Amino acid sequence: MESANILNDIIYKESGPAISVLFQTDATKEVRIVFKQGQCMEEHQTPYPITVAMVEGELDFGVDGKILNLVKGDLLNLDGSVPHDLLAKSDCIVRLTLSKSDSVQRVESVPSS
């Protein structure tokens, strides 16, 4: 058993979103992404499905030519190979669930500001 608190040790980076692994299970990697207002992750895609959970804040999630406004409590599931981008409308804390086969380094390499 592993446990973590997504709200502990929050650090906002000036250079782009702060990405940290909370823990891994047999099937997933649970990742926290912390955005300062105005920070973004440019369009990218993952080879595996993901789940995005808004813990705090407001985020514009661009997908399929639409902008989905996500707020605290919202959940979003996205199939693999679907291009998407993120823009923080306020300071945000996001929980990202990745497939165990996916790489956190891939997430860290997404162009951001």
Buried (B, 14 or more C-beta within 10 A) or exposed (E): EEEEEBEEEEEBEEEBBBBBBBEBEEEBBBBBBBBBEEBBBEEBBBEBBBBBBBBBBBBBBBBEEEEBEBEBEBEBEBEEEEEBBBBBBBBBBBBBBBBEEBBBEBBBEBEBE
